[in-house]
Structures are given as C-alpha cells and as structure tokens.
Amino acid sequence: MNTKMLTMGAMALAMMTGSALAAGNTSALDDPATMSPFFTDAGMKTLRSEADFKTAWMAMKPDEKKAVLKDCGDTTLNKSHADFCAMAKKMGG
C-alpha cells in the first residue's frame, strides 16, 4: 500500500512540475488575444496607426500592460517585436 501511494505521489508531482515548466515559457507578446488589437492583419505584421494603438493600449488592464512592457524589456523577445515594443514603450513605459 505504501509503495502504491509513493508511486502515485511521485507521478502527480512529476505531472504538476511539467505543467508549471511548460506554462513558464509563455510571452504576452506571443499571445494572439493580447496582440491582435494592435495589428491590422491576421498575421500580425502591420501595426495600427498611433491613435488606434493608443486606444487598444488604454483598453488593456494594468497587469497586461506590465507584462507586455516586461517582455519588451527582454532583448530576445524584443528583436522579433521591435516595432510593437517601441510603440508600447512610447505609450506606457
């Protein structure tokens, strides 16, 4: 009985750890739900005008803005989102 409980506990811990590690690699800059209001196209290549960008930025929750600005501060993420990050920093950072 003890062996069975220990095995089940180890399996549960392994599954929870794997989920936590997988979730830790997400970026607000790669989330289509967060980013789509800032772009004119579905491929998210063309930014909206500055006025439209500001409207979308002001509609975001403060914690969402903070996450975006944090990710824009990461040099690796910033390379692939340079135009967006420049505009985001201009709006709130």
C-alpha positions, 0 to 999 in steps of 0.5 A, spaced: 500 500 500 505 504 501 509 503 495 502 504 491 501 511 494 509 513 493 508 511 486 502 515 485 505 521 489 511 521 485 507 521 478 502 527 480 508 531 482 512 529 476 505 531 472 504 538 476 512 540 475 511 539 467 505 543 467 508 549 471 515 548 466 511 548 460 506 554 462 513 558 464 515 559 457 509 563 455 510 571 452 504 576 452 507 578 446 506 571 443 499 571 445 494 572 439 488 575 444 493 580 447 496 582 440 491 582 435 488 589 437 494 592 435 495 589 428 491 590 422 492 583 419 491 576 421 498 575 421 500 580 425 505 584 421 502 591 420 501 595 426 495 600 427 496 607 426 498 611 433 491 613 435 488 606 434 494 603 438 493 608 443 486 606 444 487 598 444 493 600 449 488 604 454 483 598 453 488 593 456 488 592 464 494 594 468 497 587 469 497 586 461 500 592 460 506 590 465 507 584 462 507 586 455 512 592 457 516 586 461 517 582 455 519 588 451 524 589 456 527 582 454 532 583 448 530 576 445 523 577 445 524 584 443 528 583 436 522 579 433 517 585 436 521 591 435 516 595 432 510 593 437 515 594 443 517 601 441 510 603 440 508 600 447 514 603 450 512 610 447 505 609 450 506 606 457 513 605 459 
